[in-house]
């Protein structure tokens, strides 16, 4: 964590870019994709998690400042995409993800469409992670316990760093899980 190129890139992609797009379009419906990362942080995810936290706060402020617009926050937990291959390079995440629900991108998209159709303000997907958003202290304590033995000095990967060769290889080798329809 700190002021480095990866953290700045995370903010550009996950905070400034969505705000610029919203400002230029002024849509009637805004869908901001944040993350559970701010309430369930992992080591080495500081830039990403804090950028998503900033977007989450901006989303809440948009609801106040744009009362005539539907402003939806999508809060995904683990979703089966190539990013999962990269995330699994962080010690401890693979074993944990194997024990907990990992969502399907198509199902997440359907939930977003339903939220727009029904005027819902928040989508947490997979749904099993909704308590983590409602009670963030529980998730944070659990993850502090879960990551207590992670040896950060041995970790090369900076999650979210598209320039990291190991992360790029992990994304290329990703294969989707089989999901129930």
SVG drawing of the C-alpha trace seen along z (x, -y; Angstrom):
<svg xmlns="http://www.w3.org/2000/svg" viewBox="-40 -17 51 45">
<polyline fill="none" stroke="black" stroke-width="0.4" points="0.0,0.0 1.2,-3.5 1.7,-6.0 2.9,-3.9 2.1,-3.3 -0.2,-0.3 -2.2,-2.3 -2.5,-5.3 -3.6,-3.0 -6.2,-1.4 -7.7,-4.8 -7.7,-5.9 -9.5,-2.7 -11.8,-2.1 -12.6,-5.7 -11.8,-8.5 -12.8,-6.7 -16.4,-5.9 -16.8,-9.4 -15.6,-10.9 -18.0,-8.7 -21.0,-9.6 -20.2,-13.3 -20.0,-13.2 -23.2,-11.2 -25.5,-12.3 -27.5,-9.1 -30.9,-8.5 -29.6,-5.2 -26.1,-4.8 -24.6,-1.5 -21.3,-1.6 -19.5,1.6 -17.7,1.4 -16.5,4.5 -16.5,6.3 -12.8,5.6 -13.2,2.5 -15.1,4.5 -13.1,7.8 -9.6,6.6 -6.6,8.9 -3.0,8.1 -1.6,6.5 -5.0,5.2 -4.8,1.7 -4.9,-0.4 -7.8,1.6 -9.8,1.8 -9.4,-1.8 -10.3,-2.9 -13.5,-0.8 -14.3,-2.2 -14.0,-5.7 -16.4,-4.8 -18.8,-3.3 -18.9,-6.6 -19.2,-8.6 -22.2,-6.4 -23.9,-7.2 -23.3,-10.9 -24.6,-10.6 -27.9,-9.3 -28.2,-12.6 -27.0,-14.9 -28.9,-13.3 -32.3,-12.5 -33.9,-12.1 -31.4,-9.3 -31.5,-5.7 -28.1,-5.1 -27.2,-1.4 -24.2,-0.1 -23.2,3.4 -21.0,5.0 -19.6,8.2 -17.7,10.7 -15.8,13.4 -17.0,13.8 -15.6,16.4 -13.6,14.3 -9.9,14.3 -9.2,12.0 -9.8,15.0 -6.7,16.7 -4.7,13.7 -6.2,13.3 -5.4,17.0 -1.7,16.1 -2.0,14.3 -1.2,16.8 -4.3,18.2 -6.9,17.0 -7.2,20.2 -8.0,22.4 -10.5,19.8 -12.2,19.3 -12.6,23.1 -14.6,23.1 -16.9,20.2 -19.4,19.3 -17.9,17.9 -20.5,16.3 -21.0,16.5 -20.6,13.4 -23.8,14.1 -25.9,14.4 -24.4,11.2 -25.4,9.4 -29.0,10.7 -29.2,9.4 -28.0,6.0 -30.7,5.9 -33.4,6.9 -32.1,4.1 -32.5,1.5 -36.0,2.8 -37.2,2.8 -35.4,-0.3 -33.2,1.5 -30.3,-0.6 -27.9,2.2 -26.9,5.6 -24.6,7.8 -23.5,10.9 -23.3,13.7 -26.0,13.0 -24.3,15.1 -21.9,12.1 -24.6,9.6 -23.9,10.0 -20.2,9.0 -21.5,5.7 -24.0,5.2 -21.5,6.2 -18.0,5.4 -16.3,5.9 -17.0,9.6 -15.5,10.0 -12.4,7.9 -11.8,9.9 -12.2,13.2 -9.7,12.1 -7.2,10.8 -7.3,14.2 -7.2,16.0 -4.2,14.0 -2.2,14.0 0.4,16.4 0.8,14.9 4.5,14.1 4.3,10.9 8.1,10.8 7.7,13.9 4.9,12.4 5.9,10.9 2.4,10.3 0.7,7.0 -2.9,7.9 -4.5,5.7 -1.1,5.1 -1.6,5.9 2.1,5.4 3.0,8.3 4.1,11.3 2.9,13.9 -0.5,12.2 -0.8,12.0 0.1,15.7 -2.5,16.6 -5.2,14.6 -4.3,16.4 -4.5,19.8 -7.9,19.2 -10.7,21.6 -14.3,21.0 -15.9,23.2 -19.0,25.1 -22.0,23.2 -25.6,24.4 -28.1,22.5"/>
</svg>
